[in-house]
Amino acid sequence: MAEIAPGAALRITGFPMSNANSSPDLWSGAEVSDDQIRALAIGAYYGRSWGAYNDTVAFEPDLPGSTETRREATIEGLHEAWGVDNADDARDTIRRLLAGMHAPLFTLIHPLAVIASAESYRPDRTSIAAGHREFLHTLSNFRGYEGGSGLDRDYDAWLQTIKLGIVDGLPQPLHTDATAWDLARVVFIARSAYTAGYLPEDEAWEHMLAGLAIAQQHYRNWRQLSAGFLTGAIYWAATQDLAAAKEQVGERRKMLYGLHSRPSSPWRRIALHPGTPVLGAPQ
């Protein structure tokens, strides 16, 4: 799925913003509570990517010119990207995301990679990175990770991401809490599962509100949450394809900048925490 549509670019504080990224965010006018808007807004990146309303659980409205209905598109997307084909699959995926699917691994691997990235080469001793790989390989075996899914492989990918300067394009200082990456996808899966007909609306709200409670424990505002989301997204991308991770930094930053800056954005409509100010776009 392309996150930023092609088009003429407008330069704003150093970031090119496409016409699609500057178009108004969609609101249906549904009667939802402030906390429900907050819960949906945790997954605003995906809502924007899918051209969806910011105040409905279902991915609506149907996209003009599309040959698929929203239901058909979400059923296909859940199957292809997540292996989710029914309610039990959706519940299991949401449970694992709420417990921490990638964020805890990032918390483990990131500080080790930072240490190793600063090491000078010395031929007379074993490298710090080699020691890290041995530790992570042992831990992978203990946790039952097989073959290419080992933590040592993810460590090497993130170490290269740091050494190649890809992380320099992330908000600095680098946010080391990537919980938002998992929580945004809780919203995406819950909305998709409801749209697909796998989960009832009340249950989808329950999962998303559980994610909101976790987000409010980890982040003070949307700026912090978006930094955690972006860091987690690039960490995940780096473990799949370093070249893709490099390309995604700019693309995802533009999308997030739009969510901070557009007056119609849910991040400008309501704060993450009740009674706190709604912050503008990060510089």
MARDRENLUM-269226 format. One record per residue (C-alpha): chain; residue number from 1; x, y, z. Coordinates in steps of 0.25 Angstrom, whole numbers, plus 5000, padded with zeros to 4 digits. Layout:
// residues N
- c/k/x/y/z
- A/NUM/X/Y/Z
...
END
This chain:
// residues 283
- c/k/x/y/z
- A/1/5000/5000/5000
- A/2/5006/5013/4996
- A/3/5005/5023/5008
- A/4/5008/5036/5000
- A/5/5001/5038/4987
- A/6/5010/5044/4976
- A/7/5008/5059/4973
- A/8/5013/5073/4973
- A/9/5021/5075/4986
- A/10/5020/5087/4996
- A/11/5033/5090/5004
- A/12/5029/5092/5019
- A/13/5040/5092/5030
- A/14/5049/5084/5021
- A/15/5039/5073/5018
- A/16/5032/5071/5005
- A/17/5017/5070/5007
- A/18/5009/5064/4995
- A/19/4996/5070/4991
- A/20/4989/5057/4997
- A/21/4996/5059/5010
- A/22/4990/5073/5011
- A/23/4976/5069/5008
- A/24/4966/5070/5019
- A/25/4965/5058/5029
- A/26/4951/5051/5028
- A/27/4940/5052/5039
- A/28/4927/5045/5038
- A/29/4920/5053/5049
- A/30/4918/5040/5057
- A/31/4915/5042/5072
- A/32/4927/5037/5079
- A/33/4934/5040/5092
- A/34/4947/5048/5094
- A/35/4954/5035/5098
- A/36/4948/5027/5086
- A/37/4954/5038/5077
- A/38/4967/5037/5085
- A/39/4967/5022/5083
- A/40/4965/5023/5068
- A/41/4975/5034/5067
- A/42/4986/5025/5072
- A/43/4985/5018/5058
- A/44/4983/5031/5051
- A/45/4995/5027/5042
- A/46/4987/5015/5036
- A/47/4974/5023/5036
- A/48/4980/5033/5027
- A/49/4987/5023/5019
- A/50/4974/5016/5016
- A/51/4966/5029/5014
- A/52/4957/5026/5025
- A/53/4948/5034/5035
- A/54/4954/5037/5048
- A/55/4942/5035/5056
- A/56/4937/5021/5052
- A/57/4942/5007/5055
- A/58/4939/5002/5041
- A/59/4948/5007/5030
- A/60/4939/5016/5023
- A/61/4935/5022/5013
- A/62/4937/5013/5001
- A/63/4948/5019/4992
- A/64/4943/5025/4979
- A/65/4947/5017/4967
- A/66/4951/5005/4975
- A/67/4947/4991/4969
- A/68/4947/4986/4983
- A/69/4938/4989/4995
- A/70/4944/4993/5008
- A/71/4940/4979/5014
- A/72/4947/4972/5002
- A/73/4960/4980/5003
- A/74/4961/4978/5018
- A/75/4958/4963/5017
- A/76/4969/4962/5007
- A/77/4979/4971/5014
- A/78/4977/4963/5027
- A/79/4980/4950/5020
- A/80/4992/4954/5012
- A/81/4999/4963/5022
- A/82/4995/4957/5036
- A/83/4990/4943/5033
- A/84/4977/4947/5040
- A/85/4965/4940/5034
- A/86/4955/4939/5045
- A/87/4951/4945/5059
- A/88/4960/4936/5067
- A/89/4972/4940/5058
- A/90/4969/4955/5060
- A/91/4968/4953/5075
- A/92/4981/4946/5076
- A/93/4988/4956/5068
- A/94/4982/4968/5076
- A/95/4986/4961/5089
- A/96/5001/4959/5084
- A/97/5001/4974/5080
- A/98/4996/4979/5093
- A/99/5006/4970/5100
- A/100/5017/4975/5091
- A/101/5020/4969/5078
- A/102/5032/4977/5074
- A/103/5035/4988/5084
- A/104/5041/4979/5095
- A/105/5051/4973/5085
- A/106/5055/4987/5081
- A/107/5057/4991/5095
- A/108/5066/4979/5096
- A/109/5074/4981/5083
- A/110/5075/4996/5082
- A/111/5084/4999/5093
- A/112/5093/4987/5090
- A/113/5094/4992/5075
- A/114/5097/5006/5080
- A/115/5109/5001/5088
- A/116/5114/4993/5077
- A/117/5113/5004/5066
- A/118/5123/5013/5074
- A/119/5133/5002/5076
- A/120/5147/5004/5068
- A/121/5152/4992/5061
- A/122/5163/4985/5069
- A/123/5169/4972/5062
- A/124/5175/4967/5076
- A/125/5161/4964/5082
- A/126/5147/4959/5080
- A/127/5138/4970/5076
- A/128/5127/4975/5085
- A/129/5117/4972/5074
- A/130/5121/4957/5073
- A/131/5118/4956/5088
- A/132/5105/4962/5086
- A/133/5102/4952/5075
- A/134/5105/4940/5083
- A/135/5097/4945/5094
- A/136/5085/4948/5085
- A/137/5086/4935/5078
- A/138/5086/4927/5091
- A/139/5074/4935/5095
- A/140/5067/4933/5082
- A/141/5069/4918/5084
- A/142/5063/4919/5098
- A/143/5051/4926/5092
- A/144/5049/4916/5081
- A/145/5053/4926/5069
- A/146/5057/4918/5057
- A/147/5067/4921/5046
- A/148/5066/4935/5040
- A/149/5056/4940/5051
- A/150/5067/4940/5062
- A/151/5069/4952/5070
- A/152/5084/4952/5065
- A/153/5079/4955/5051
- A/154/5070/4966/5056
- A/155/5082/4972/5063
- A/156/5091/4972/5051
- A/157/5080/4979/5043
- A/158/5079/4990/5053
- A/159/5094/4991/5055
- A/160/5095/4994/5041
- A/161/5083/5003/5041
- A/162/5091/5011/5051
- A/163/5104/5010/5044
- A/164/5099/5015/5031
- A/165/5092/5027/5037
- A/166/5078/5023/5034
- A/167/5074/5026/5048
- A/168/5079/5040/5046
- A/169/5066/5043/5039
- A/170/5058/5039/5051
- A/171/5054/5050/5061
- A/172/5066/5053/5070
- A/173/5069/5049/5081
- A/174/5064/5036/5077
- A/175/5052/5031/5084
- A/176/5055/5018/5090
- A/177/5041/5014/5094
- A/178/5034/5007/5081
- A/179/5022/5003/5088
- A/180/5014/5012/5079
- A/181/5017/5003/5067
- A/182/5010/4992/5073
- A/183/4998/5000/5078
- A/184/4996/5007/5065
- A/185/4994/4993/5059
- A/186/4985/4989/5070
- A/187/4975/5000/5064
- A/188/4978/4995/5050
- A/189/4975/4981/5053
- A/190/4963/4984/5061
- A/191/4957/4993/5051
- A/192/4960/4983/5040
- A/193/4954/4972/5047
- A/194/4941/4979/5050
- A/195/4941/4984/5035
- A/196/4943/4970/5031
- A/197/4932/4965/5039
- A/198/4940/4957/5049
- A/199/4938/4965/5062
- A/200/4926/4972/5067
- A/201/4928/4987/5069
- A/202/4927/4987/5084
- A/203/4939/4977/5084
- A/204/4947/4985/5075
- A/205/4945/4998/5083
- A/206/4949/4989/5096
- A/207/4963/4986/5089
- A/208/4965/5000/5084
- A/209/4962/5006/5098
- A/210/4972/4996/5104
- A/211/4982/5001/5095
- A/212/4979/5015/5098
- A/213/4981/5012/5113
- A/214/4995/5007/5110
- A/215/4999/5018/5101
- A/216/4995/5028/5112
- A/217/5005/5021/5121
- A/218/5016/5022/5111
- A/219/5015/5035/5105
- A/220/5011/5050/5109
- A/221/5006/5055/5096
- A/222/5004/5051/5081
- A/223/5019/5056/5078
- A/224/5025/5046/5087
- A/225/5015/5035/5082
- A/226/5018/5038/5067
- A/227/5033/5038/5070
- A/228/5031/5024/5076
- A/229/5023/5019/5065
- A/230/5033/5024/5054
- A/231/5045/5018/5062
- A/232/5038/5005/5063
- A/233/5033/5005/5048
- A/234/5047/5007/5043
- A/235/5053/4996/5053
- A/236/5043/4986/5047
- A/237/5046/4991/5033
- A/238/5061/4989/5035
- A/239/5059/4975/5040
- A/240/5052/4972/5026
- A/241/5060/4981/5016
- A/242/5070/4992/5019
- A/243/5068/4999/5006
- A/244/5053/4999/5009
- A/245/5055/5004/5023
- A/246/5064/5016/5017
- A/247/5053/5020/5007
- A/248/5042/5019/5018
- A/249/5048/5029/5027
- A/250/5044/5041/5019
- A/251/5031/5035/5014
- A/252/5026/5032/5028
- A/253/5031/5045/5034
- A/254/5023/5053/5023
- A/255/5011/5045/5027
- A/256/5013/5048/5042
- A/257/5016/5063/5040
- A/258/5003/5064/5033
- A/259/4996/5058/5045
- A/260/5002/5068/5054
- A/261/5000/5080/5045
- A/262/4986/5079/5038
- A/263/4975/5086/5046
- A/264/4966/5075/5042
- A/265/4975/5064/5048
- A/266/4970/5056/5060
- A/267/4984/5060/5067
- A/268/4980/5075/5066
- A/269/4966/5072/5070
- A/270/4968/5065/5084
- A/271/4980/5063/5093
- A/272/4985/5049/5096
- A/273/4983/5052/5111
- A/274/4970/5059/5116
- A/275/4973/5073/5121
- A/276/4986/5075/5114
- A/277/4989/5085/5102
- A/278/4988/5080/5088
- A/279/5002/5082/5082
- A/280/5005/5087/5068
- A/281/5014/5081/5057
- A/282/5028/5077/5062
- A/283/5039/5085/5056
END
